Amino acid sequence: MPVDAVETTTPPMTTLAEAERLNDALRGLMIQAKKRHRHFVQTSDHGRISVLFVLSRQGPMRASELARETELDLSTVSRHLRLLEDDGQVARTVDPADKRAFQVGVTERGHDFVQQFWNSRAAEVHGALSSSGWAGDDVRALTELLHRFVRDTEGCFK
C-alpha cells in the first residue's frame, strides 16, 4: 500500500450482549430518574416548575399548547399560570397569530428561577462525581457519548 494512502476500517458492530448491558445500565439510570421525579412530584411546586421549564425551553405559547406539552389538564395549567403570573415568573402577551388570544412566556424572574434550579441540579451531580473520583476526561467522554446516543436512538423507543 502506498505511504500516503489512508486505510479506513469500519468499527465492529455492537453485539446483542453489549446492547443488553447498555440497556441494563440505562434501566438503572431510569430508576434513579424516577426516584428523583417521585420525590419532586411530592412538592407543591412540581406542576408550576414543569410549566416554567417548558416555557423557558420552547418560548411563549398558548395555554392549550402548554397543556399538551406538559401533559397536564388545561384547568391545572391555568391554575399554575395564575400563580406564576402572580409571582412575576410568567407574563401574558397578545398572540401575534390571533389578536383575540394570548400567549404566556417566562419573565426574567422566571428564567432566573429555572437557571437556579438547573444550577442546583448540576451542583448535585458535580458533588456525586467528585466524591466518586470521576476524572474530567471521563465526564466529557460520557457527556459526548450520551448526546450521541440520544441523537442516534431518537424515535426507537416506543
PAGUNU-576952 format. One line per 2 residues: number of its first residue (from 1); their letters; for each residue x, y, z of N, C-alpha, C. Coordinates in nm, 2 decimals. Layout:
BEGIN
NUM = a = X,Y,Z,X,Y,Z,X,Y,Z  ...
This chain:
BEGIN
1 = mp = 0.09,-0.12,0.00,0.00,0.00,0.00,0.09,0.12,0.00  0.06,0.22,-0.08,0.14,0.35,-0.09,0.14,0.41,0.05
3 = vd = 0.24,0.49,0.08,0.26,0.55,0.21,0.15,0.66,0.24  0.11,0.73,0.13,0.01,0.83,0.15,-0.13,0.78,0.14
5 = av = -0.15,0.66,0.12,-0.29,0.60,0.12,-0.34,0.58,0.27  -0.46,0.62,0.29,-0.52,0.61,0.42,-0.61,0.48,0.43
7 = et = -0.58,0.40,0.52,-0.66,0.28,0.53,-0.78,0.31,0.63  -0.90,0.28,0.58,-1.02,0.31,0.67,-1.07,0.17,0.71
9 = tt = -1.10,0.16,0.83,-1.17,0.04,0.88,-1.30,0.07,0.94  -1.39,-0.01,0.93,-1.52,0.00,0.99,-1.51,-0.06,1.13
11 = pp = -1.55,0.02,1.23,-1.55,-0.05,1.36,-1.65,-0.16,1.37  -1.62,-0.26,1.45,-1.71,-0.38,1.46,-1.85,-0.33,1.51
13 = mt = -1.95,-0.40,1.47,-2.08,-0.37,1.51,-2.10,-0.41,1.65  -2.20,-0.35,1.72,-2.23,-0.38,1.86,-2.30,-0.52,1.86
15 = tl = -2.26,-0.60,1.96,-2.32,-0.73,1.98,-2.45,-0.71,2.06  -2.53,-0.82,2.05,-2.66,-0.82,2.13,-2.62,-0.81,2.28
17 = ae = -2.52,-0.88,2.32,-2.48,-0.88,2.46,-2.44,-0.74,2.51  -2.37,-0.67,2.42,-2.33,-0.53,2.46,-2.45,-0.44,2.47
19 = ae = -2.55,-0.46,2.38,-2.67,-0.38,2.38,-2.75,-0.41,2.51  -2.75,-0.54,2.55,-2.82,-0.58,2.67,-2.75,-0.51,2.79
21 = rl = -2.62,-0.51,2.80,-2.55,-0.44,2.91,-2.58,-0.30,2.91  -2.58,-0.23,2.80,-2.62,-0.09,2.79,-2.76,-0.07,2.84
23 = nd = -2.85,-0.16,2.79,-2.99,-0.15,2.84,-3.01,-0.16,2.99  -2.93,-0.25,3.05,-2.93,-0.26,3.19,-2.88,-0.14,3.26
25 = al = -2.78,-0.08,3.21,-2.72,0.05,3.26,-2.83,0.16,3.25  -2.89,0.17,3.13,-3.00,0.27,3.11,-3.12,0.25,3.21
27 = rg = -3.15,0.12,3.23,-3.26,0.09,3.33,-3.22,0.14,3.46  -3.10,0.12,3.51,-3.06,0.18,3.64,-3.07,0.33,3.64
29 = lm = -3.03,0.39,3.53,-3.04,0.54,3.52,-3.18,0.58,3.53  -3.27,0.51,3.46,-3.41,0.55,3.46,-3.47,0.53,3.60
31 = iq = -3.43,0.43,3.67,-3.48,0.40,3.81,-3.44,0.52,3.90  -3.32,0.57,3.88,-3.27,0.68,3.96,-3.35,0.81,3.92
33 = ak = -3.38,0.82,3.79,-3.45,0.94,3.75,-3.60,0.94,3.80  -3.66,0.82,3.80,-3.79,0.80,3.85,-3.80,0.83,4.00
35 = kr = -3.70,0.79,4.08,-3.70,0.81,4.22,-3.69,0.96,4.24  -3.60,1.03,4.17,-3.59,1.17,4.18,-3.72,1.24,4.15
37 = hr = -3.78,1.20,4.04,-3.90,1.26,3.99,-4.01,1.24,4.09  -4.02,1.12,4.15,-4.12,1.09,4.25,-4.11,1.18,4.37
39 = hf = -3.99,1.20,4.41,-3.96,1.29,4.53,-4.00,1.43,4.49  -3.97,1.47,4.37,-4.00,1.61,4.32,-4.15,1.63,4.30
41 = vq = -4.23,1.53,4.26,-4.37,1.54,4.24,-4.44,1.56,4.37  -4.38,1.52,4.48,-4.44,1.53,4.61,-4.44,1.68,4.66
43 = ts = -4.36,1.76,4.59,-4.36,1.90,4.63,-4.47,1.98,4.57  -4.52,2.09,4.63,-4.63,2.16,4.58,-4.59,2.24,4.45
45 = dh = -4.46,2.26,4.43,-4.42,2.34,4.31,-4.40,2.26,4.18  -4.43,2.13,4.19,-4.40,2.04,4.07,-4.46,2.09,3.95
47 = gr = -4.59,2.11,3.95,-4.66,2.15,3.83,-4.62,2.28,3.78  -4.60,2.38,3.87,-4.56,2.51,3.83,-4.42,2.50,3.77
49 = is = -4.33,2.42,3.82,-4.19,2.41,3.77,-4.20,2.35,3.63  -4.28,2.25,3.61,-4.29,2.18,3.48,-4.34,2.29,3.38
51 = vl = -4.43,2.37,3.41,-4.48,2.47,3.32,-4.37,2.57,3.29  -4.29,2.62,3.39,-4.18,2.71,3.37,-4.07,2.65,3.28
53 = fv = -4.04,2.52,3.30,-3.94,2.45,3.22,-3.98,2.45,3.07  -4.10,2.41,3.04,-4.14,2.40,2.91,-4.14,2.54,2.84
55 = ls = -4.19,2.64,2.91,-4.19,2.78,2.85,-4.05,2.83,2.84  -3.96,2.80,2.93,-3.83,2.85,2.91,-3.75,2.79,2.80
57 = rq = -3.79,2.66,2.77,-3.72,2.59,2.67,-3.78,2.62,2.53  -3.91,2.63,2.52,-3.98,2.64,2.39,-4.03,2.78,2.36
59 = gp = -4.03,2.87,2.46,-4.08,3.01,2.43,-4.23,3.02,2.45  -4.28,3.14,2.43,-4.42,3.17,2.46,-4.51,3.09,2.38
61 = mr = -4.62,3.05,2.44,-4.72,2.97,2.37,-4.86,2.99,2.44  -4.96,2.94,2.37,-5.10,2.95,2.43,-5.11,2.84,2.54
63 = as = -5.20,2.87,2.63,-5.22,2.78,2.75,-5.26,2.64,2.70  -5.34,2.63,2.59,-5.38,2.50,2.54,-5.26,2.42,2.49
65 = el = -5.17,2.48,2.42,-5.05,2.42,2.37,-4.96,2.38,2.49  -4.95,2.46,2.59,-4.87,2.43,2.71,-4.92,2.31,2.78
67 = ar = -5.06,2.30,2.79,-5.12,2.18,2.85,-5.08,2.05,2.78  -5.08,2.06,2.64,-5.03,1.94,2.56,-4.89,1.91,2.59
69 = et = -4.80,2.01,2.59,-4.66,1.99,2.61,-4.62,1.94,2.75  -4.70,1.98,2.85,-4.67,1.94,2.99,-4.75,1.81,3.03
71 = el = -4.84,1.77,2.94,-4.93,1.66,2.96,-5.01,1.68,3.09  -5.05,1.80,3.11,-5.14,1.84,3.22,-5.28,1.89,3.17
73 = dl = -5.38,1.88,3.25,-5.51,1.93,3.22,-5.50,2.08,3.20  -5.58,2.13,3.11,-5.58,2.28,3.08,-5.62,2.36,3.21
75 = st = -5.72,2.30,3.29,-5.75,2.38,3.41,-5.64,2.38,3.51  -5.56,2.27,3.51,-5.44,2.27,3.60,-5.34,2.36,3.56
77 = vs = -5.31,2.37,3.42,-5.22,2.46,3.37,-5.26,2.60,3.40  -5.39,2.63,3.38,-5.44,2.77,3.40,-5.42,2.81,3.55
79 = rh = -5.44,2.72,3.64,-5.42,2.75,3.78,-5.27,2.77,3.81  -5.18,2.69,3.75,-5.04,2.72,3.77,-5.00,2.85,3.71
81 = lr = -5.05,2.88,3.59,-5.02,3.01,3.53,-5.06,3.13,3.61  -5.18,3.12,3.67,-5.22,3.23,3.76,-5.12,3.25,3.87
83 = ll = -5.08,3.14,3.94,-4.99,3.15,4.05,-4.85,3.21,4.00  -4.80,3.16,3.89,-4.68,3.20,3.83,-4.68,3.35,3.79
85 = ed = -4.80,3.39,3.74,-4.81,3.53,3.70,-4.82,3.62,3.82  -4.89,3.57,3.92,-4.89,3.65,4.05,-4.75,3.66,4.11
87 = dg = -4.67,3.56,4.09,-4.53,3.57,4.14,-4.43,3.64,4.05  -4.48,3.68,3.93,-4.40,3.75,3.84,-4.30,3.66,3.75
89 = qv = -4.33,3.53,3.75,-4.25,3.44,3.67,-4.29,3.42,3.53  -4.42,3.45,3.50,-4.47,3.44,3.36,-4.55,3.57,3.34
91 = ar = -4.56,3.60,3.21,-4.64,3.72,3.17,-4.73,3.68,3.05  -4.84,3.74,3.04,-4.93,3.72,2.92,-4.90,3.83,2.82
93 = tv = -4.91,3.79,2.70,-4.90,3.88,2.58,-5.00,3.84,2.48  -5.03,3.93,2.39,-5.13,3.90,2.28,-5.06,3.81,2.19
95 = dp = -5.14,3.71,2.14,-5.08,3.61,2.05,-5.07,3.68,1.91  -4.95,3.69,1.85,-4.94,3.76,1.72,-5.02,3.70,1.61
97 = ad = -5.05,3.57,1.62,-5.12,3.50,1.52,-5.27,3.52,1.53  -5.32,3.56,1.65,-5.46,3.58,1.67,-5.48,3.68,1.79
99 = kr = -5.50,3.80,1.75,-5.51,3.91,1.85,-5.61,3.90,1.95  -5.71,3.80,1.94,-5.81,3.78,2.04,-5.76,3.68,2.15
101 = af = -5.65,3.61,2.12,-5.60,3.52,2.22,-5.47,3.57,2.28  -5.42,3.50,2.38,-5.30,3.54,2.45,-5.20,3.42,2.46
103 = qv = -5.08,3.46,2.48,-4.97,3.36,2.50,-4.91,3.39,2.64  -4.85,3.29,2.69,-4.77,3.31,2.82,-4.63,3.28,2.79
105 = gv = -4.54,3.36,2.85,-4.40,3.34,2.84,-4.33,3.37,2.97  -4.21,3.32,2.98,-4.13,3.33,3.11,-4.07,3.47,3.12
107 = te = -4.08,3.53,3.23,-4.02,3.66,3.26,-3.87,3.64,3.30  -3.80,3.75,3.32,-3.67,3.74,3.37,-3.66,3.67,3.50
109 = rg = -3.76,3.70,3.59,-3.76,3.63,3.72,-3.78,3.48,3.70  -3.87,3.44,3.61,-3.89,3.30,3.58,-3.76,3.23,3.53
111 = hd = -3.70,3.30,3.43,-3.57,3.25,3.38,-3.47,3.23,3.49  -3.46,3.33,3.58,-3.36,3.32,3.69,-3.39,3.20,3.78
113 = fv = -3.52,3.17,3.80,-3.56,3.06,3.88,-3.52,2.93,3.82  -3.55,2.91,3.69,-3.52,2.79,3.61,-3.37,2.77,3.61
115 = qq = -3.29,2.88,3.59,-3.15,2.87,3.59,-3.09,2.82,3.72  -3.15,2.88,3.83,-3.11,2.84,3.96,-3.14,2.70,3.99
117 = fw = -3.25,2.65,3.95,-3.29,2.51,3.96,-3.19,2.42,3.90  -3.15,2.45,3.77,-3.06,2.36,3.69,-2.92,2.37,3.75
119 = ns = -2.88,2.49,3.80,-2.75,2.51,3.86,-2.74,2.42,3.99  -2.85,2.41,4.06,-2.86,2.33,4.18,-2.84,2.18,4.14
121 = ra = -2.91,2.14,4.04,-2.90,2.00,3.99,-2.76,1.97,3.95  -2.70,2.06,3.87,-2.56,2.04,3.82,-2.46,2.03,3.94
123 = ae = -2.49,2.11,4.05,-2.40,2.11,4.17,-2.42,1.97,4.23  -2.54,1.91,4.24,-2.56,1.78,4.30,-2.48,1.68,4.22
125 = vh = -2.49,1.68,4.09,-2.42,1.58,4.00,-2.27,1.60,4.02  -2.22,1.73,4.02,-2.08,1.75,4.04,-2.03,1.70,4.17
127 = ga = -2.11,1.71,4.28,-2.07,1.66,4.41,-2.06,1.51,4.41  -2.16,1.44,4.34,-2.16,1.30,4.34,-2.04,1.25,4.25
129 = ls = -2.01,1.31,4.14,-1.90,1.27,4.06,-1.76,1.30,4.13  -1.75,1.41,4.19,-1.63,1.44,4.26,-1.60,1.35,4.37
131 = ss = -1.70,1.32,4.45,-1.68,1.23,4.57,-1.66,1.08,4.52  -1.69,1.05,4.40,-1.67,0.92,4.34,-1.54,0.91,4.26
133 = gw = -1.47,1.02,4.25,-1.34,1.02,4.18,-1.35,1.02,4.03  -1.45,1.07,3.97,-1.46,1.08,3.83,-1.37,1.18,3.77
135 = ag = -1.29,1.15,3.67,-1.20,1.24,3.61,-1.27,1.32,3.51  -1.22,1.44,3.48,-1.29,1.53,3.39,-1.30,1.47,3.25
137 = dd = -1.19,1.40,3.20,-1.20,1.34,3.07,-1.31,1.23,3.06  -1.33,1.16,3.17,-1.44,1.06,3.17,-1.57,1.13,3.16
139 = vr = -1.59,1.23,3.24,-1.72,1.31,3.23,-1.74,1.36,3.09  -1.64,1.42,3.03,-1.66,1.48,2.90,-1.69,1.37,2.80
141 = al = -1.62,1.25,2.81,-1.65,1.14,2.72,-1.79,1.09,2.73  -1.83,1.07,2.86,-1.97,1.02,2.88,-2.07,1.12,2.83
143 = te = -2.05,1.25,2.85,-2.14,1.35,2.80,-2.15,1.35,2.65  -2.04,1.34,2.58,-2.04,1.34,2.44,-2.12,1.21,2.39
145 = ll = -2.09,1.10,2.45,-2.15,0.97,2.41,-2.30,0.97,2.44  -2.34,1.03,2.55,-2.48,1.03,2.58,-2.56,1.12,2.48
147 = hr = -2.50,1.24,2.44,-2.56,1.32,2.34,-2.57,1.24,2.21  -2.47,1.17,2.17,-2.47,1.09,2.05,-2.58,0.98,2.06
149 = fv = -2.58,0.92,2.18,-2.68,0.81,2.20,-2.82,0.86,2.18  -2.85,0.97,2.24,-2.98,1.03,2.24,-3.02,1.07,2.09
151 = rd = -2.92,1.13,2.02,-2.94,1.17,1.88,-2.97,1.04,1.79  -2.89,0.94,1.81,-2.89,0.82,1.73,-3.01,0.73,1.76
153 = te = -3.06,0.74,1.87,-3.17,0.65,1.91,-3.31,0.72,1.92  -3.31,0.84,1.88,-3.44,0.92,1.88,-3.54,0.84,1.80
155 = gc = -3.66,0.82,1.86,-3.77,0.75,1.79,-3.77,0.60,1.80  -3.66,0.54,1.85,-3.66,0.39,1.86,-3.73,0.34,1.98
157 = fk = -3.76,0.42,2.08,-3.83,0.37,2.20,-3.97,0.40,2.19  -4.05,0.30,2.20,-4.20,0.33,2.18,-4.27,0.29,2.31
